[in-house]
Amino acid sequence: YDYDPARAMELLEEAGYPDGFTVRFDVPQSGSGMQLPVEMATAIQADLAAVGITADIEITEFNTWMDRIRTPEVELAEMSWNVPPAVEDDILSYVFSAPGLPPEGFNTSWYANEEVLALLQEAAVNLDEEERCELIREAQRLIVDDCPAVFVDHAKLNYGVDGRLQGFNPTLDGLLRIVTVSWKE
């Protein structure tokens, strides 16, 4: 999404909030896969304030935060996803479709789009990789258009290795598996 505070203020006015509003912003101190949650929340808070939204940051320990964001009462929360991409549609099904609604999943935006669900269900049983990827891309386009979440960043995993190291194979989930690693003689 483009950063456009003027357009955001127009949309707030159209939605009946010409003077903005106040929202509780649930943030964990740290936790599984979270990337500087408090610092990131503070930056988001400043961007929201620029358009008239007051975000009251409430920092809690990770388990309390997990319980809180999985209730319909959550107003605003940040979340990092740290899951291995074993199957392309897993995270979308778990976070952006009806089967992922709490308490079973992490669809904490309570997003439900029947077309997205149908695409993900079809992708889950489609054995043709090209067709499956196109179904998932279409589901992603619908999710982005509906905007149940604002996607802020994506971590890039960087590795530096000594030329004498052999058998090191980085994985997409970021876990360091060193069973096959050794030094060249």
Salt bridges, closest charged atoms under 4 A:
GLU10 OE1 - ARG7 NH1 3.10
GLU14 OE2 - ARG7 NH1 3.50
ASP26 OD2 - ARG24 NH2 2.97
ASP26 OD1 - ARG68 NH1 2.88
GLU58 OE2 - ARG68 NH1 2.75
GLU88 OE1 - ARG132 NE 3.18
GLU134 OE1 - ARG137 NE 3.28
GLU134 OE2 - ARG141 NH2 2.69
GLU138 OE1 - ARG141 NE 3.05
ASP162 OD2 - ARG164 NH2 2.81
ASP173 OD2 - ARG177 NH2 2.87
